[in-house]
Amino acid sequence: MALRVFVRVVEHGGFTAAASRLGHSPSAVTKTISRLEDELGAQLFNRSTRRLRTTDFGQEFYDRCQRILADLDDAEAAVKRGSGVPRGSIRAVLPLSFGRVTLAPELPKFFERYPEISLELHFSDTAVDLIAEGFEVAVRTGHATDSRLTTRLLTRGPQVTVASPRYLKRHGEPKTPQELQQHNCLISRFGPDWSFKGSDGKPFTVRVRGNAMINSGDALRETAVAGTGIAQGTWWLYRKDLAKGEVRAILKDYELEGAPVSVLYPPQRHLPAKLRAFIDFLAQITRNA
């Protein structure tokens, strides 16, 4: 449909990017826009070698097309809701640890429950622009800052400091955050300044040091479990190791509230059944973990 092609070109800022998202060739997208301009008798884009910009008429036409396509999507969603079978593909981006430890083991259950949904999963600890990069849903650790997105909290917990029983047996257990300076601490990508809560309820930091700096949450967790040193991170990252006794939480009287884990998606008047099914599944597996 020419209107959808036009909207994708505007949203992705060019013919090539829109073609990639639509699964068409750049030449096919270019021809579609040219035909649309011929039918309308008006130029929709100002073309240059560096960027593609809408004309005044093109911008007005884009605004109208968005409303028209939204109404069409609403109608299609109503039909699909009536059928009661979530179907279609979903592009999602998730933090590495969450995706590997939390979602991946549960995927057989998801596909058994929703056989007509397919997932394209990307794993990254770097925040991406969902709208610009064509993702429909994202899981993020931390406080969401993009006001364009709808946010649903999945879970939250304390910021924990942990060590394996093996490490604590060899080196003793620190009783105050300041005593960490006499221990081997595993430094994450967030740096050597670890945060704690004082007796007055106010946060403070302690600069720690150690023989390893690790920018992967999974690798950091596994290094702590192996007994190499003390680590700090969200309760969510270490929850299974804590339950198994492979690490112990220390300095619990000094714990701060940790970063929340949330699912984010562009706001829609009617959330497609496939997205609702996936988001509800994420909520279920985090709640039951």
ZIMONOR-V47830 format. One record per residue. N is the residue number from 1. PHI is phi in radians with two decimals (none if undefined). PSI is psi in radians with two decimals (none if undefined). Layout:
n-><N | N>
phi-><PHI | PHI>
psi-><PSI | PSI>
This chain:
n-><1 | 2 | 3 | 4 | 5 | 6 | 7 | 8 | 9 | 10 | 11 | 12 | 13 | 14 | 15 | 16 | 17 | 18 | 19 | 20 | 21 | 22 | 23 | 24 | 25 | 26 | 27 | 28 | 29 | 30 | 31 | 32 | 33 | 34 | 35 | 36 | 37 | 38 | 39 | 40 | 41 | 42 | 43 | 44 | 45 | 46 | 47 | 48 | 49 | 50 | 51 | 52 | 53 | 54 | 55 | 56 | 57 | 58 | 59 | 60 | 61 | 62 | 63 | 64 | 65 | 66 | 67 | 68 | 69 | 70 | 71 | 72 | 73 | 74 | 75 | 76 | 77 | 78 | 79 | 80 | 81 | 82 | 83 | 84 | 85 | 86 | 87 | 88 | 89 | 90 | 91 | 92 | 93 | 94 | 95 | 96 | 97 | 98 | 99 | 100 | 101 | 102 | 103 | 104 | 105 | 106 | 107 | 108 | 109 | 110 | 111 | 112 | 113 | 114 | 115 | 116 | 117 | 118 | 119 | 120 | 121 | 122 | 123 | 124 | 125 | 126 | 127 | 128 | 129 | 130 | 131 | 132 | 133 | 134 | 135 | 136 | 137 | 138 | 139 | 140 | 141 | 142 | 143 | 144 | 145 | 146 | 147 | 148 | 149 | 150 | 151 | 152 | 153 | 154 | 155 | 156 | 157 | 158 | 159 | 160 | 161 | 162 | 163 | 164 | 165 | 166 | 167 | 168 | 169 | 170 | 171 | 172 | 173 | 174 | 175 | 176 | 177 | 178 | 179 | 180 | 181 | 182 | 183 | 184 | 185 | 186 | 187 | 188 | 189 | 190 | 191 | 192 | 193 | 194 | 195 | 196 | 197 | 198 | 199 | 200 | 201 | 202 | 203 | 204 | 205 | 206 | 207 | 208 | 209 | 210 | 211 | 212 | 213 | 214 | 215 | 216 | 217 | 218 | 219 | 220 | 221 | 222 | 223 | 224 | 225 | 226 | 227 | 228 | 229 | 230 | 231 | 232 | 233 | 234 | 235 | 236 | 237 | 238 | 239 | 240 | 241 | 242 | 243 | 244 | 245 | 246 | 247 | 248 | 249 | 250 | 251 | 252 | 253 | 254 | 255 | 256 | 257 | 258 | 259 | 260 | 261 | 262 | 263 | 264 | 265 | 266 | 267 | 268 | 269 | 270 | 271 | 272 | 273 | 274 | 275 | 276 | 277 | 278 | 279 | 280 | 281 | 282 | 283 | 284 | 285 | 286 | 287 | 288 | 289>
phi-><none | -1.04 | -1.12 | -1.14 | -1.08 | -1.04 | -1.10 | -1.15 | -1.08 | -1.11 | -1.15 | -1.74 | 1.29 | 3.05 | -1.22 | -1.15 | -1.12 | -1.14 | -1.07 | -1.08 | -1.18 | -1.49 | 1.38 | -1.90 | -1.46 | -0.98 | -1.15 | -1.14 | -1.14 | -1.05 | -1.13 | -1.08 | -1.18 | -1.09 | -1.11 | -1.09 | -1.09 | -1.10 | -1.14 | -1.44 | 1.19 | -2.64 | -1.52 | -1.66 | -2.28 | -1.65 | -1.69 | -2.52 | -1.24 | -1.74 | -2.60 | -2.04 | -2.19 | -1.30 | -1.29 | -1.03 | -1.15 | -1.07 | -1.16 | -1.12 | -1.13 | -1.06 | -1.04 | -1.21 | -1.07 | -1.00 | -1.16 | -1.09 | -1.19 | -1.10 | -1.14 | -1.12 | -1.10 | -1.05 | -1.13 | -1.13 | -1.10 | -1.09 | -1.13 | -1.16 | -1.10 | -1.13 | -1.28 | 1.30 | -2.10 | -1.09 | -2.63 | 2.09 | -1.83 | -2.29 | -1.73 | -2.31 | -2.18 | -2.41 | -1.06 | -0.98 | -1.15 | -1.07 | -1.11 | -1.33 | -1.53 | -1.72 | -1.46 | -0.92 | -1.15 | -1.69 | -1.06 | -0.98 | -1.14 | -1.10 | -1.23 | -1.19 | -1.35 | -2.23 | -1.17 | -1.73 | -1.88 | -2.04 | -2.06 | -1.95 | -1.80 | -2.06 | -1.99 | -2.77 | -1.58 | -1.68 | -1.12 | -2.01 | -1.46 | -0.99 | -1.19 | -1.18 | -1.73 | 1.35 | -1.53 | -1.67 | -2.72 | -2.49 | -1.85 | -2.36 | -1.74 | 2.08 | -1.44 | -1.20 | -2.11 | -1.63 | -1.24 | -1.34 | -1.88 | -1.48 | -2.09 | -2.19 | -1.19 | -1.69 | -2.88 | -2.65 | -3.02 | -1.32 | -1.48 | -1.81 | -1.93 | -2.32 | -2.67 | -1.32 | -0.96 | -1.10 | -1.13 | -1.14 | -1.17 | -1.36 | -2.04 | 1.45 | -1.85 | -1.15 | -1.73 | -2.34 | -1.00 | -1.08 | -1.22 | -1.08 | -1.19 | -1.73 | -2.12 | -1.48 | -1.89 | -1.56 | -1.58 | -1.58 | -1.18 | -1.49 | 1.74 | -1.52 | -1.60 | -1.64 | -1.76 | -2.51 | -1.92 | -1.40 | -1.12 | -1.56 | 1.49 | -1.60 | -1.31 | -2.58 | -2.12 | -2.21 | -1.50 | -1.85 | -2.57 | -3.03 | -1.73 | -2.54 | -2.05 | -2.27 | -1.65 | -1.92 | -1.07 | -1.10 | -1.14 | -1.08 | -1.07 | -1.17 | -1.20 | -1.15 | -1.07 | -1.25 | 1.65 | -1.28 | -3.07 | -1.63 | -2.29 | -2.31 | -3.06 | -1.25 | -0.95 | -1.06 | -1.14 | -1.83 | -1.05 | -1.23 | -1.19 | -1.13 | -1.12 | -1.46 | 1.39 | -1.36 | -2.39 | -2.11 | -1.38 | -2.09 | 0.96 | -1.13 | -1.20 | -1.93 | -1.24 | -1.72 | -1.15 | -1.46 | -1.22 | -1.29 | -1.91 | -2.32 | -1.92 | -2.18 | -2.76 | -1.07 | -1.14 | -2.46 | -1.11 | -2.26 | -1.18 | -0.97 | -1.01 | -1.12 | -1.22 | -1.06 | -1.11 | -1.20 | -1.15 | -1.10 | -1.16 | -1.03 | -1.10 | -1.15 | -1.28 | -1.39 | -1.19 | -1.58 | -1.22>
psi-><2.20 | -0.64 | -0.71 | -0.71 | -0.79 | -0.79 | -0.72 | -0.65 | -0.77 | -0.82 | -0.60 | -0.03 | 0.30 | 2.86 | -0.72 | -0.80 | -0.72 | -0.70 | -0.73 | -0.74 | -0.64 | -0.26 | 0.40 | 2.99 | 2.63 | -0.65 | -0.65 | -0.72 | -0.75 | -0.77 | -0.67 | -0.76 | -0.70 | -0.76 | -0.71 | -0.75 | -0.69 | -0.74 | -0.65 | -0.36 | 0.57 | 2.65 | 2.26 | -0.46 | 2.56 | 1.99 | 2.41 | 3.00 | -0.34 | -0.73 | 2.90 | 2.17 | 2.54 | 2.54 | 3.02 | -0.75 | -0.70 | -0.68 | -0.73 | -0.72 | -0.67 | -0.80 | -0.72 | -0.70 | -0.69 | -0.77 | -0.73 | -0.82 | -0.58 | -0.71 | -0.70 | -0.74 | -0.68 | -0.75 | -0.76 | -0.71 | -0.67 | -0.72 | -0.77 | -0.67 | -0.63 | -0.56 | -0.43 | 0.18 | 1.83 | 2.32 | 2.78 | 3.14 | 2.65 | 2.26 | 2.12 | 2.60 | 2.36 | 2.66 | 2.61 | -0.90 | -0.75 | -0.80 | -0.74 | -0.79 | -0.61 | -0.89 | -0.85 | -0.78 | -0.34 | -0.06 | -0.64 | -0.68 | -0.71 | -0.84 | -0.49 | -0.66 | -0.62 | 1.30 | -0.29 | 0.18 | 2.36 | 2.57 | 2.34 | 1.79 | 2.27 | 2.39 | 2.14 | 2.42 | 0.00 | 2.29 | 2.30 | 2.78 | 1.82 | -0.82 | -0.80 | -0.59 | 0.10 | 0.38 | 2.56 | -0.40 | 2.61 | 2.56 | 2.32 | 2.53 | 2.21 | 3.06 | 2.19 | 2.42 | -0.05 | 1.86 | -0.19 | -0.22 | 2.62 | 2.36 | 2.31 | 2.09 | 2.28 | -0.83 | 2.83 | 2.86 | -3.07 | 2.80 | 1.97 | 2.60 | 2.21 | 2.73 | 2.69 | 2.65 | -0.60 | -0.78 | -0.78 | -0.58 | -0.66 | -0.64 | -0.08 | 2.87 | 2.17 | 2.41 | -0.31 | 2.72 | -0.59 | -0.53 | -0.22 | -0.41 | -0.24 | 0.19 | 2.84 | 1.95 | 2.42 | 2.06 | 2.24 | -3.09 | -0.19 | -0.09 | 3.11 | -0.01 | 1.81 | 2.47 | 2.49 | 2.97 | 2.24 | 3.06 | -0.37 | 0.08 | -0.06 | 2.52 | 2.62 | 2.89 | 2.66 | 2.27 | 2.09 | 3.02 | 2.81 | -3.09 | 0.15 | 2.31 | 2.15 | 2.15 | 0.12 | 2.20 | -0.72 | -0.81 | -0.66 | -0.81 | -0.79 | -0.57 | -0.67 | -0.75 | -0.61 | -0.19 | 0.28 | -0.63 | -2.97 | 2.47 | 2.80 | 2.44 | -3.04 | 2.59 | -0.61 | -0.68 | -0.63 | 0.10 | -0.71 | -0.65 | -0.64 | -0.75 | -0.60 | -0.16 | 0.23 | -0.38 | 2.78 | 2.49 | 2.27 | 2.91 | 0.69 | -0.50 | -0.19 | 0.18 | 2.42 | 2.85 | 2.31 | 3.05 | 2.39 | 2.76 | 2.17 | 2.78 | 2.37 | 2.55 | 2.67 | 2.46 | 2.41 | 2.48 | -0.65 | 1.88 | 2.17 | 2.57 | -0.64 | -0.72 | -0.72 | -0.71 | -0.76 | -0.75 | -0.75 | -0.62 | -0.74 | -0.75 | -0.69 | -0.79 | -0.43 | -0.61 | -0.61 | -0.08 | none>
